[in-house]
Amino acid sequence: MLPTLDGDWFEFRSFGDGLTLITEPHVVPLLRCNIWHIRGRDLDLVVDTGLGVSSLYQASRHLFGQRVAALATHVHLDHVGGHHEFAECWCHRLEAPGLRGADPAYTLGDIDLAHLDFAAPGYETGGAALTALPAPDYDLSAWEIRQATVTRELEDGDVIDLGNRHFEVLHLPGHSPGSIGLWEAATGTLFSGDAVYDGPLLDALPHSDRAAYARTMERLLGLPVNVVHAGHDPSFGRDRLKELVRAYLDRPPGS
């Protein structure tokens, strides 16, 4: 039996300049997604929405200044669990069918949170996905990824305008076909999703493509990055990005 959480399900960390990191500390590292809230003058953006164990929208309403859109860097279950709570949901065109239909083939949403049986090199699996329950009567077996209403299908080169901040959509396939990042050239800031993060990168999942992943890494190597806010693990700078990219590109085939 898992203990019941004594406190809030989500943790909030302000980075300043309207950026807040939201995490689910009682989700195991494999599925603990970084949720990013970006405050804009005309539009707020929530980049990924976590596992959907507890209501992200209700917990985060104090952050929302006005209209808010939830963007999925890709539609794996740990990134889209809360999308159904938002009226505006955006993702790449290739990921939209999975988000609309909450199709396990796209979302990996048929995973049993009570006992993870999931091949993820570099991560411990085999136990429960959670280390605590959000409420005493929470039923892990009832968890599912719920379909969302996709209101904007994104393509490489699209611009997301928050009024005072502008992000270019980068199509970064490999981890999944429609993985995307958000690039703010004015500040050298990259929101990279799972294209790159400071942990074991997964490229053998359903729909993963190692050749496409290598091309994505080459593209990232050419960006004049100052900071990367990734889909998992801590943020990092340009030197660490280069180390991670080169480590991936130098891996022996099939490893």
C-alpha positions as CSV (number, residue, x, y, z in Angstrom):
1,M,0.0,0.0,0.0
2,L,1.3,3.4,-0.9
3,P,1.1,6.2,1.7
4,T,-1.3,9.1,1.2
5,L,0.3,12.4,0.5
6,D,0.3,14.9,3.3
7,G,0.4,18.1,1.3
8,D,0.1,19.3,-2.3
9,W,0.6,17.0,-5.3
10,F,2.5,19.6,-7.3
11,E,5.6,21.7,-6.5
12,F,6.2,25.1,-8.0
13,R,9.5,26.8,-8.6
14,S,9.8,30.3,-10.0
15,F,12.6,31.0,-12.4
16,G,11.7,34.7,-12.7
17,D,10.6,36.5,-15.9
18,G,7.3,34.8,-15.8
19,L,8.6,31.2,-15.9
20,T,7.5,28.6,-13.4
21,L,8.6,25.0,-13.2
22,I,5.8,22.6,-12.0
23,T,6.7,19.1,-11.0
24,E,5.1,16.0,-9.5
25,P,7.7,14.9,-6.9
26,H,5.8,11.7,-6.0
27,V,6.0,10.3,-9.5
28,V,9.1,8.1,-10.2
29,P,11.9,9.7,-12.3
30,L,11.0,7.8,-15.5
31,L,7.6,9.5,-15.6
32,R,8.3,12.7,-13.8
33,C,7.8,15.3,-16.5
34,N,8.8,19.0,-16.2
35,I,5.8,21.1,-16.7
36,W,6.6,24.7,-17.7
37,H,4.3,27.7,-17.3
38,I,5.3,30.7,-19.3
39,R,3.4,33.9,-18.5
40,G,2.8,36.1,-21.5
41,R,1.3,39.5,-22.0
42,D,-1.6,38.2,-24.1
43,L,-1.4,34.4,-23.7
44,D,0.0,32.0,-21.1
45,L,1.5,28.8,-22.3
46,V,1.7,25.5,-20.3
47,V,4.4,23.3,-21.9
48,D,3.4,19.7,-21.2
49,T,1.0,18.7,-18.4
50,G,2.4,15.7,-16.5
51,L,0.9,12.4,-15.7
52,G,-2.7,13.5,-14.9
53,V,-2.9,11.9,-11.5
54,S,-4.2,15.1,-9.9
55,S,-5.7,18.2,-11.5
56,L,-3.0,20.5,-12.9
57,Y,-5.5,23.1,-14.0
58,Q,-6.9,23.6,-10.5
59,A,-3.5,23.5,-8.8
60,S,-2.1,26.1,-11.2
61,R,-4.9,28.5,-11.7
62,H,-3.2,31.1,-9.5
63,L,-0.5,31.4,-12.2
64,F,-2.8,32.0,-15.1
65,G,-3.1,35.7,-16.0
66,Q,-5.6,35.4,-18.9
67,R,-6.0,33.0,-21.8
68,V,-4.0,29.9,-21.5
69,A,-3.0,27.1,-24.0
70,A,-1.5,23.7,-23.2
71,L,1.2,22.7,-25.6
72,A,2.4,19.1,-25.8
73,T,6.1,18.6,-26.9
74,H,4.9,15.1,-27.7
75,V,2.1,12.9,-26.6
76,H,3.7,10.2,-24.3
77,L,1.6,9.7,-21.2
78,D,3.9,11.6,-18.8
79,H,3.5,14.8,-20.9
80,V,-0.2,14.9,-21.7
81,G,-2.1,13.7,-18.6
82,G,-3.6,17.1,-17.9
83,H,-4.3,18.3,-21.4
84,H,-8.0,17.4,-21.4
85,E,-8.5,20.1,-18.7
86,F,-7.6,22.9,-21.1
87,A,-9.8,24.5,-23.7
88,E,-6.8,25.1,-26.0
89,C,-4.5,22.3,-26.7
90,W,-1.6,22.5,-29.2
91,C,0.8,19.8,-30.6
92,H,2.6,18.8,-33.7
93,R,0.4,17.6,-36.6
94,L,1.9,14.1,-36.3
95,E,1.1,13.8,-32.6
96,A,-2.5,15.2,-32.9
97,P,-4.3,11.8,-33.5
98,G,-2.8,10.4,-30.3
99,L,-3.9,13.4,-28.2
100,R,-7.4,13.5,-29.8
101,G,-8.0,9.8,-29.3
102,A,-5.8,9.2,-26.2
103,D,-4.6,6.2,-28.3
104,P,-2.3,3.9,-26.2
105,A,-0.3,3.3,-29.4
106,Y,0.7,6.9,-29.3
107,T,0.5,7.9,-25.6
108,L,1.9,4.6,-24.1
109,G,-1.2,5.1,-21.9
110,D,-1.9,1.4,-21.4
111,I,0.9,1.2,-18.7
112,D,-0.2,-0.1,-15.3
113,L,0.8,2.6,-12.8
114,A,0.6,0.1,-10.0
115,H,3.4,-2.0,-11.5
116,L,5.6,-0.6,-14.3
117,D,6.7,-3.2,-16.7
118,F,8.4,-1.0,-19.3
119,A,11.7,-1.2,-21.1
120,A,13.5,2.1,-20.3
121,P,17.3,1.7,-20.2
122,G,18.8,3.8,-17.5
123,Y,15.7,3.9,-15.4
124,E,14.5,1.5,-12.6
125,T,11.2,-0.1,-13.5
126,G,9.1,-2.9,-12.0
127,G,7.6,-1.0,-9.1
128,A,4.7,1.5,-8.8
129,A,4.8,4.7,-10.8
130,L,4.0,6.7,-7.7
131,T,5.6,6.9,-4.2
132,A,2.4,8.3,-2.7
133,L,-1.3,8.7,-3.5
134,P,-2.9,12.1,-3.8
135,A,-5.9,11.0,-1.8
136,P,-6.8,8.0,0.5
137,D,-9.4,6.7,-2.0
138,Y,-7.3,7.2,-5.1
139,D,-7.6,4.2,-7.4
140,L,-4.5,3.6,-9.4
141,S,-6.3,1.1,-11.6
142,A,-8.7,3.7,-12.8
143,W,-6.0,6.1,-14.1
144,E,-6.1,6.7,-17.9
145,I,-5.0,9.3,-20.4
146,R,-8.1,11.2,-21.5
147,Q,-8.6,12.5,-25.0
148,A,-8.2,16.2,-25.5
149,T,-9.5,18.7,-28.0
150,V,-6.6,19.7,-30.3
151,T,-7.2,23.3,-31.3
152,R,-3.9,24.0,-33.1
153,E,-1.7,21.6,-35.1
154,L,1.9,22.9,-35.2
155,E,4.5,22.6,-37.9
156,D,8.2,23.3,-38.0
157,G,8.8,27.1,-38.2
158,D,5.5,28.1,-36.7
159,V,5.7,31.1,-34.4
160,I,4.0,31.1,-31.0
161,D,3.2,34.7,-30.0
162,L,2.6,35.4,-26.3
163,G,2.5,39.2,-26.9
164,N,5.8,40.0,-25.3
165,R,7.6,36.7,-26.1
166,H,7.9,34.8,-29.3
167,F,8.9,31.1,-29.8
168,E,9.7,29.3,-33.0
169,V,8.5,25.7,-33.2
170,L,11.3,23.3,-33.9
171,H,10.3,19.8,-35.2
172,L,12.7,17.5,-33.4
173,P,11.7,13.9,-34.3
174,G,13.4,10.8,-33.0
175,H,12.0,10.2,-29.5
176,S,8.6,10.3,-31.2
177,P,7.6,11.3,-34.8
178,G,6.1,14.7,-33.8
179,S,8.4,15.8,-31.0
180,I,8.9,19.5,-30.9
181,G,10.9,22.1,-29.1
182,L,10.3,25.9,-28.6
183,W,13.1,28.2,-29.5
184,E,13.3,31.8,-28.2
185,A,16.1,33.4,-30.3
186,A,16.0,36.7,-28.4
187,T,17.2,35.0,-25.2
188,G,18.8,31.8,-26.5
189,T,16.2,29.7,-24.6
190,L,15.2,26.2,-25.7
191,F,12.3,24.2,-24.3
192,S,13.4,20.8,-25.6
193,G,10.8,18.4,-24.4
194,D,12.3,14.9,-24.6
195,A,14.5,15.6,-27.6
196,V,17.3,16.2,-25.1
197,Y,17.5,16.3,-21.3
198,D,20.2,15.6,-18.8
199,G,19.4,11.9,-18.3
200,P,19.1,8.6,-20.2
201,L,17.6,9.4,-23.6
202,L,15.1,6.9,-24.9
203,D,15.2,6.1,-28.6
204,A,13.8,2.5,-28.7
205,L,10.2,3.3,-27.8
206,P,7.3,2.6,-30.1
207,H,7.5,5.2,-32.9
208,S,11.1,6.1,-32.0
209,D,13.5,6.6,-34.9
210,R,17.3,6.6,-34.2
211,A,18.3,8.0,-37.6
212,A,15.8,10.9,-37.1
213,Y,17.1,11.3,-33.6
214,A,20.6,11.7,-34.8
215,R,19.5,14.4,-37.3
216,T,17.7,16.2,-34.5
217,M,20.9,16.1,-32.4
218,E,22.9,17.6,-35.2
219,R,20.3,20.4,-35.5
220,L,20.5,21.1,-31.8
221,L,24.3,21.3,-32.0
222,G,24.0,24.3,-34.3
223,L,21.7,26.3,-32.0
224,P,23.2,29.3,-30.2
225,V,21.7,28.1,-26.9
226,N,22.1,29.8,-23.6
227,V,19.8,27.6,-21.5
228,V,17.8,24.4,-22.1
229,H,14.6,23.8,-20.1
230,A,14.0,20.1,-20.8
231,G,11.2,17.7,-20.4
232,H,12.9,15.9,-17.5
233,D,15.7,16.6,-15.1
234,P,17.4,20.0,-14.3
235,S,17.9,22.8,-16.8
236,F,21.4,23.2,-18.3
237,G,23.5,25.5,-20.6
238,R,25.2,25.4,-23.9
239,D,28.3,23.4,-22.9
240,R,26.2,20.6,-21.3
241,L,24.0,20.5,-24.4
242,K,27.0,19.9,-26.6
243,E,28.2,17.1,-24.2
244,L,24.8,15.4,-24.3
245,V,24.5,15.7,-28.1
246,R,28.0,14.4,-28.8
247,A,27.5,11.5,-26.3
248,Y,24.4,10.5,-28.2
249,L,26.0,10.8,-31.6
250,D,29.1,8.9,-30.5
251,R,27.1,5.9,-29.2
252,P,27.8,2.6,-31.0
253,P,24.9,1.5,-33.2
254,G,22.3,-0.5,-31.4
255,S,23.5,0.5,-27.9
